[in-house]
Amino acid sequence: MSKTLLPLLILSLVACCIEIDISVPGFPDMARYFSVSDGMIQLTIAYNFLGFCLASVCYGPLSEAYGRRNVMVAGNALLLIGAALCVVAPNITLLLVARFIQGIGAATSAVVAFAMVADAYQGDKAVKFMGIMNSILTTLMAVAPVVGSFINEAVGWRGNYGIVALVCLISWILLLLMLPETRPTRERFSLSKVVADYKQLLASRHFMSASMVPSLLYAAYLTFVACGSFLYMETFGLSIIAYALHQGFIVATFSFVSIFVGRLIDKFGSQTCVNFGLTLVILGTLLLVALSIVAPNSPYLMTAFMSVVAVGDAIVYAIIFTASMEIFPGIRGTASSTIMAMRALVVSVAVGCISYLYDGQPLSVTLVMLCILICTLGFFAMIRNQRTDTRNQEQEA
């Protein structure tokens, strides 16, 4: 496989990952500029993920029929158009439309890039490369709010969207010129087959539960991010740079742990790592809820406990996400579409809820995160039951 594949895929994912984190520091300024509520600005995330969700179901099957490369190039062109519109949007309505279009384009790399990795690498090697990709991407996500804060201070919130548009332009040009095809064999596009593939995926309790766990973990994190700038700058009274450093530390924690997920699996095994990671998520979330009640104006403890959640997320996400891609290896593109569509839908609903419920206090945020965690535990229990049933069937055979 071409040595340029992973760097190109990572670059294509950069704009998808930083588009939120780099813009969040400017949320308070955007609310003042457009004279709208905090919740309306938070909807820029919800609309983005709504477009992401609707588009995700298409890109996997299209990449099976027309090639991963062609779909990546076309979809990233849409991402570039949406990013450019964000820079020049004159009012909140057009900004929400631009974010929706941006979400449609962002779904391309999120779906197809991981399908391309699954095409090129299998088993532990796939987990290793997923961990590397997550580590690099989350490192950039950690830097993004800091960069966004300085840009916001220097040229205003439009500058943040301008940086994203520039990254999208560079990425699209390089994809057009250098991206290799990882799926040389094509399948004739058949709507009936696409429907049949989706029915197979949606009917599988194992696949659905394995897909929902990382989706819900990501939704809990985005719930926190959507309110983070308002919480740290308005409620806690921190500067925009101080907020960015807090946010960057949380993401850097996720990134650092992601680097070593492969080694942890080699030493302790996947199941032990998942159990440990989920324990950290539970502990961190409960500590966040307790802190919100006992000491609601403690930004450093808030960041510390959120970092505990991030460590658990990093471990669980990489292992279960990779495993979910291997359940139906013959239709990885459609499986990736389903996973990303579900993730986007869950995030859109979660952020939509917090945009309505957020009252300026951390308790509203942490309670939503707790509800998401309860749902996560339910799906995790389904995964364990499925494994037990499979083990019993093998023993009987």
C-alpha positions in Angstrom: 0.0 0.0 0.0 1.2 3.5 -0.8 3.2 5.2 1.9 1.2 8.4 1.3 -2.1 6.7 2.3 -2.1 7.3 6.0 -0.7 10.9 5.8 -3.4 11.8 3.2 -6.2 10.2 5.3 -5.0 12.0 8.4 -4.9 15.3 6.6 -8.4 14.8 5.2 -9.6 14.2 8.7 -7.9 17.2 10.2 -10.5 19.7 8.9 -13.3 17.4 10.2 -11.7 17.3 13.6 -10.6 20.9 14.1 -13.7 22.6 12.6 -15.4 22.4 16.0 -12.5 22.9 18.5 -11.0 25.8 16.6 -14.3 27.6 16.4 -15.6 27.1 19.9 -13.4 29.8 21.6 -15.3 32.3 19.4 -18.8 31.2 20.4 -19.3 34.1 22.9 -18.2 36.6 20.3 -20.4 35.0 17.7 -23.4 35.2 20.1 -22.8 38.9 20.5 -22.1 39.6 16.8 -25.4 38.0 15.7 -27.3 39.1 18.8 -28.5 35.6 19.5 -28.6 33.3 22.5 -25.8 30.9 23.6 -28.1 28.0 22.6 -28.4 29.3 19.1 -24.7 29.3 18.6 -24.4 25.8 20.1 -26.7 24.7 17.3 -23.9 25.3 14.8 -22.5 22.0 16.2 -25.9 20.3 16.1 -26.6 21.4 12.4 -23.1 20.3 11.4 -23.7 16.8 12.8 -27.2 16.6 11.3 -25.7 17.1 7.9 -23.0 14.7 8.8 -25.6 12.1 9.8 -27.7 12.4 6.6 -24.7 12.2 4.3 -23.0 9.3 6.2 -25.5 6.7 5.0 -24.6 7.5 1.4 -20.8 7.6 1.3 -20.1 4.0 2.3 -22.3 2.3 -0.4 -21.1 4.9 -3.0 -17.5 4.1 -2.2 -18.2 0.4 -2.7 -19.6 1.1 -6.2 -17.6 4.0 -7.5 -14.3 3.7 -5.5 -13.1 5.1 -2.3 -10.8 7.7 -4.0 -13.6 9.2 -6.2 -16.0 9.6 -3.3 -13.2 11.2 -1.1 -12.4 13.8 -3.7 -16.0 14.7 -4.4 -17.1 14.8 -0.8 -14.1 16.9 0.3 -15.0 19.4 -2.4 -18.4 19.9 -0.6 -16.5 20.3 2.7 -14.4 23.1 1.1 -17.6 24.8 -0.1 -19.2 24.7 3.3 -16.1 25.9 5.0 -15.8 28.9 2.7 -19.4 29.8 3.2 -18.8 29.8 7.0 -16.2 32.5 6.5 -18.6 34.9 4.7 -21.9 34.1 6.3 -23.7 37.5 7.0 -26.3 36.2 9.5 -26.9 33.2 11.8 -29.3 31.6 9.4 -26.8 31.3 6.6 -24.1 30.3 9.1 -26.3 27.4 10.1 -26.8 26.4 6.5 -23.1 26.6 5.8 -22.4 24.4 8.9 -25.0 21.9 7.6 -23.2 21.8 4.2 -19.9 21.5 5.9 -21.2 18.5 7.9 -22.3 16.8 4.6 -18.8 17.2 3.3 -17.1 16.2 6.6 -18.9 12.9 6.6 -16.9 11.8 3.6 -13.5 11.5 5.2 -15.0 10.3 8.5 -16.7 7.4 6.7 -14.4 6.6 3.8 -11.0 7.2 5.5 -11.6 4.5 8.1 -13.0 2.2 5.5 -9.7 2.7 3.6 -7.7 1.8 6.7 -9.8 -1.3 7.1 -9.2 -2.2 3.5 -5.5 -1.8 3.8 -4.9 -3.3 7.3 -6.5 -6.0 9.5 -6.5 -7.1 13.1 -4.1 -5.7 15.6 -2.4 -3.7 12.8 -5.6 -1.9 12.1 -6.0 -1.2 15.8 -2.5 0.2 15.9 -3.1 2.5 12.9 -6.5 3.6 14.3 -4.6 4.5 17.5 -2.0 6.4 15.6 -4.6 8.3 13.6 -6.6 9.1 16.8 -3.5 10.3 18.6 -2.4 12.6 15.8 -5.9 13.9 15.2 -6.6 14.5 18.9 -3.2 16.2 19.3 -4.3 18.7 16.6 -7.7 19.0 18.4 -5.8 19.8 21.6 -3.9 22.6 19.8 -7.0 23.8 17.9 -8.7 25.7 20.7 -5.4 27.4 21.6 -4.8 28.4 18.0 -8.5 29.4 17.7 -8.2 31.6 20.8 -5.2 33.6 19.4 -6.9 33.9 16.0 -10.1 35.0 17.6 -8.2 37.7 19.6 -6.3 38.8 16.5 -8.9 38.9 13.7 -12.2 37.7 15.2 -14.2 34.6 14.9 -14.3 34.6 11.1 -10.6 34.0 11.1 -11.1 30.6 12.8 -13.4 29.5 10.0 -10.9 30.9 7.5 -8.1 28.6 8.9 -10.5 25.6 8.5 -11.2 26.6 4.9 -7.5 26.9 4.1 -6.9 23.4 5.5 -9.8 22.1 3.5 -8.4 23.6 0.3 -4.9 22.1 0.9 -6.4 18.7 1.7 -8.6 18.6 -1.3 -5.8 19.5 -3.7 -3.5 16.8 -2.3 -6.3 14.2 -2.3 -7.0 15.0 -6.0 -3.4 14.6 -6.9 -2.1 11.8 -4.7 -4.7 9.7 -3.0 -4.5 6.0 -4.0 -7.4 3.6 -4.4 -7.7 0.9 -1.7 -10.6 -0.9 -3.2 -9.8 -1.8 -6.8 -12.7 -4.1 -7.2 -16.0 -2.4 -7.7 -19.6 -3.5 -7.0 -22.4 -2.5 -9.3 -24.5 0.1 -7.4 -27.8 -1.5 -6.6 -30.3 0.3 -4.4 -31.8 -3.1 -3.4 -28.4 -4.4 -2.3 -27.7 -1.2 -0.3 -31.1 -1.6 1.5 -30.4 -5.2 2.1 -26.9 -4.4 3.5 -28.4 -1.8 5.9 -31.1 -4.2 7.0 -28.4 -6.7 7.8 -26.4 -4.2 9.8 -29.4 -2.7 11.7 -30.7 -6.2 12.5 -27.5 -7.2 14.1 -27.6 -6.6 17.9 -23.9 -7.2 18.0 -23.1 -4.6 15.4 -25.5 -2.0 16.7 -24.4 -2.3 20.3 -20.7 -2.2 19.3 -21.4 0.9 17.2 -23.4 2.7 19.8 -20.8 2.5 22.6 -18.1 4.7 20.9 -20.9 6.9 19.4 -22.3 7.7 22.9 -18.8 8.3 24.4 -18.1 10.8 21.6 -21.5 12.5 22.2 -20.8 12.9 25.9 -17.5 14.6 25.0 -19.1 16.9 22.4 -21.8 17.9 24.9 -19.1 19.2 27.2 -17.3 20.9 24.3 -20.5 22.7 23.1 -20.8 24.4 26.5 -17.1 24.6 27.4 -16.4 28.2 26.2 -19.5 29.6 27.8 -18.8 27.6 31.0 -15.1 28.5 31.5 -15.2 32.1 30.2 -18.6 33.3 31.5 -19.4 31.1 34.5 -15.8 30.5 35.8 -14.6 34.0 34.6 -11.5 32.7 32.8 -9.8 34.4 29.8 -10.2 32.9 26.3 -6.5 31.7 26.5 -7.0 30.1 29.9 -10.1 28.3 28.5 -8.2 27.1 25.5 -5.5 25.6 27.7 -8.1 23.8 29.8 -9.7 22.4 26.7 -6.4 21.6 25.1 -5.3 19.6 28.2 -8.4 17.4 28.1 -7.9 16.6 24.4 -4.1 16.1 24.9 -4.9 13.5 27.6 -7.0 11.6 25.1 -4.2 11.9 22.5 -1.4 10.7 24.8 -3.4 7.6 25.9 -4.3 6.8 22.3 -0.6 6.4 21.4 -0.3 3.5 23.9 -3.6 1.7 23.3 -1.9 -0.9 21.1 0.8 -1.6 23.8 -1.9 -1.8 26.5 -3.8 -4.4 24.5 -0.6 -6.5 24.0 0.1 -6.5 27.7 -3.4 -6.8 29.3 -5.7 -7.9 26.5 -8.6 -6.1 24.8 -11.3 -7.1 27.3 -9.3 -6.0 30.4 -8.5 -2.7 28.7 -12.1 -2.1 27.8 -13.3 -2.9 31.3 -10.6 -0.5 32.8 -11.4 2.2 30.3 -15.2 2.0 31.0 -14.5 2.1 34.8 -12.6 5.4 34.3 -15.4 6.9 32.3 -17.9 6.0 35.0 -15.7 7.3 37.8 -14.9 10.5 35.9 -18.6 11.2 35.1 -19.8 10.6 38.6 -17.0 12.9 40.0 -18.1 15.6 37.5 -21.7 15.4 38.7 -20.7 15.5 42.3 -18.4 18.5 41.7 -21.2 20.3 39.9 -23.3 20.0 43.1 -20.6 20.5 45.8 -18.2 23.0 44.2 -19.7 24.3 40.9 -17.0 27.0 40.4 -13.9 24.8 40.3 -12.5 24.9 36.7 -9.3 23.0 37.6 -11.2 20.1 39.2 -13.6 20.2 36.3 -10.7 19.8 33.9 -9.1 17.1 36.0 -12.2 14.9 36.2 -13.0 15.5 32.5 -9.5 14.3 31.8 -10.2 11.0 33.6 -13.2 10.6 31.3 -10.9 11.3 28.3 -8.5 8.6 29.4 -11.3 6.0 29.5 -12.7 7.2 26.2 -9.4 6.8 24.5 -9.1 3.2 25.5 -12.6 2.1 24.9 -13.1 4.0 21.7 -10.2 2.6 19.7 -10.9 -1.0 20.7 -14.6 -1.2 20.2 -14.7 1.0 17.1 -12.1 -1.2 15.4 -14.0 -4.3 16.4 -17.3 -3.0 15.0 -15.7 -2.5 11.6 -14.7 -6.2 11.5 -18.1 -7.7 12.3 -19.2 -7.5 8.6 -15.8 -7.3 6.7 -17.6 -7.8 3.3 -19.4 -4.5 3.6 -17.0 -2.3 5.5 -18.0 0.8 3.5 -21.7 0.5 4.4 -20.7 -0.5 8.0 -18.6 2.7 8.3 -21.5 4.7 6.9 -23.8 3.2 9.5 -21.5 3.8 12.4 -20.7 7.4 11.5 -24.4 8.2 10.7 -25.4 6.9 14.2 -22.6 8.8 15.8 -23.6 12.0 14.1 -27.3 11.5 15.0 -26.5 10.8 18.6 -24.2 13.9 18.8 -26.8 16.1 17.1 -29.5 15.0 19.5 -27.2 15.4 22.6 -26.0 18.8 21.6 -29.5 19.9 20.7 -30.6 18.9 24.2 -27.8 20.7 25.9 -28.4 23.8 23.8 -32.0 23.8 25.2 -31.1 22.8 28.8 -27.9 24.7 29.4 -28.5 27.3 32.1 -24.9 28.6 32.6 -24.1 26.1 35.3 -22.0 22.9 35.1 -24.7 20.7 36.6 -26.9 20.9 33.5 -23.9 19.7 31.4 -22.8 16.9 33.7 -26.3 15.5 34.1 -26.7 15.2 30.4 -23.4 13.4 30.3 -24.6 11.1 33.0 -27.7 10.2 31.0 -25.5 9.4 28.0 -23.3 7.2 30.2 -26.3 5.2 31.4 -27.2 4.5 27.8 -23.6 3.6 27.1 -23.6 1.0 29.9 -26.8 -0.5 28.5 -25.2 -1.1 25.1 -22.0 -2.3 26.7 -24.1 -4.9 28.6 -25.5 -6.0 25.3 -22.0 -6.6 23.9 -21.1 -8.7 26.8 -24.2 -10.8 26.6 -23.6 -11.3 22.9 -20.1 -12.6 23.6 -21.4 -14.9 26.3 -24.0 -16.3 24.0 -21.4 -16.8 21.2 -19.0 -18.5 23.6 -21.8 -20.9 24.8 -22.8 -21.8 21.3 -19.2 -22.6 20.4 -18.9 -24.8 23.5 -22.1 -26.6 22.6 -20.8 -27.2 19.0 
